[in-house]
Amino acid sequence: MFTGIDEVGWASLRHAYGSAEDVPALLRALASTDPVERATALDGMYDAVHHEGIVYDATLACVPFLFALAACEQVADRGGLVELLTSIGRGHGPEEGAENEGGTDAGRGRTTTDADRSGAAAHAEVRARAEVFVSLLGDRDPDVRRAAAEALVRFLAQPPRVLSLLRQRITVERDDRVLLALTESLGLFVRRHPAHAPEALDILLTLGTPPYDPGLRLAALGQLAGCAPDLLPADLVPTVVELLGERSERRRTGLSAPAEDGSPAPDSLAGRLRRLRPSDEEGALLLRTLHTALGPRVGDRIALLEGQLASPDPADRCNGVWMAAGLFREWRADYAVPVELIGGQLGAEARLLPGAAVSDRLRDASVSVLGDLFHLAAPAADHLHTLVTARADLWIHRWQRRAPTLGDPLKSLARSGDPRAVPVLAQVLAQPVPPDDLGRVIVHLGRSAAPLAPALRQRLGRVPLDSPDTYDRAVPLLSALTALADREAVPEVLRLVGGMADGVRLRPRVVESAVRALDVIGAGAEEVVPVLRGLLDSGCAGLAAGALWSVEGDASAVLPLLIRELAEADAERRRVAAEMLGRLGSSARAATPELARMAGAGCVWERVAAGCALWRVGGEADRVLPVLRSAWVEQPGVRGAVAACLADMGRAGAPLHDLVTAELGAPRRHLVRSGGHGSQDVLEDERLLRVCREVLAG
């Protein structure tokens, strides 16, 4: 297996962390009789030699030895080696996706062209040895057979032979999990070789009918949905729900293979990841494949979710909750029914004693998904409130090595905007060490959280001014008090601005948050003016000028500074200055030339800020509308700001109403369409839709 390994110049080859001289030891450890040593070596291969799917010259040098290991029946865990080879064959070089064409990797001296060659070389190297996968498809180890099925489709350059091998294997295979892998490989084959699709589709259609196992039939339907949706049965959703129930019953009675083998996972990265998998990983994969393939068929997916969430099997319901998360995040629809059903998963948990393990996994999944829905979680608020009321032990999550945070059930209830969270939050605020993130959820409760203001002020007044934790403790409280427009908090806010030492971690960010608070609550407080004037020479000069305008209403005191800020090197400062000038309205006409220049900037965020300010300062729609249109198309992330400006413009913004109408009719959320995947994507999208409706109504 290791013939020639010592003749390779490993020290001159590179992987993710530099010299590859440690690679021979990793390769030899893959053949160890010790399962922990093997798992640790496989970790090392993914962490260094094939880090994040990247192919280095050391990765290529490993390929012959990995094939030799995979082909040796005396080596254990060879399924993982076949998966590694498949990943290497699909890999890319260190600079693939680099922003600058021809740019170099400072640590490795690789260019974009080298990266392309690395990926192509890896594919060619694995493909040249693909005959090994033919023999592995009949290996005695089912894990090897499972992994070999995909590898065969990807790398054997003889489609008719590949299809014949898959068909033959299906007729003799008795392991349900291998049959599932073969079914998935048939779907991959159809997508890769359309000219040979009809015969493969016939096999999939056969696998989707009795007497095949319900799990296998679900897998076949998922593959058909992805590559030949016109062949799906008309009653797809009832069929899937029925199969799901049959599969769960077989699992419960032991008629099908267990989802997990029950063996302890090694204490390695791979082992830890294994322990984090869903309790029914196979079921999760089957339903994820089907949901992904159905894509924009949101009505079918909602109906399918309703069937999953009504299943008697907690594992099926848990999988349904996670499937719902992806649907909610990507597509726009009325989700009241599935959201209420997800809330219903908390009903049994609310009656359990603390520490009961019956439905912890289902509860955690449900509150996690509901928490990312914000006000869309309102249909589940009754269930959340019941859980919060019954389980005070879940109000705060205490960590071993860091500050406590708000528990997910209470956080989800507050984020939904339900005022019933307020009395509970008041009790949490009264704790000796309340969670630092509490202030961030209060902003979603609106004016109903006003009773919390005195306690928030008190907490803000106790924040240490010289601690590394000052930012973490102060900024959420400032956000909450700003949202509540609590004018009585001015002394506590001024204490922060004037009392922090220069070396405090993230001090400028704390000051910025404090200035934003003073902008809202500082009017009528005489002591605010000298503090804000003292900040006009600081890094947050634009914010301080805007706050000073809000407090005094004297344009002459801030206009020259804001115009100077437009020439600053820092793009964020320029953007803030433009926003503040827009607030001055016609009093800022002297800034028009600089704003017009900025409206042609390369940064789309700067262009939008300048364009919106130009409208608010001079009402020049003809100059502003082209800027806003191009920005809307170029960067979906700015659409909220553009829509807000159009709402201000009223009839003058009518030439861009086609964009707003199209947005309201688009089925996918705007940030997902631009590759976003943040925890607040749903919130930002719902805000955009609300403003778009206001634009057209106005």
Disulfide bonds with the S-S distance in Angstrom:
none
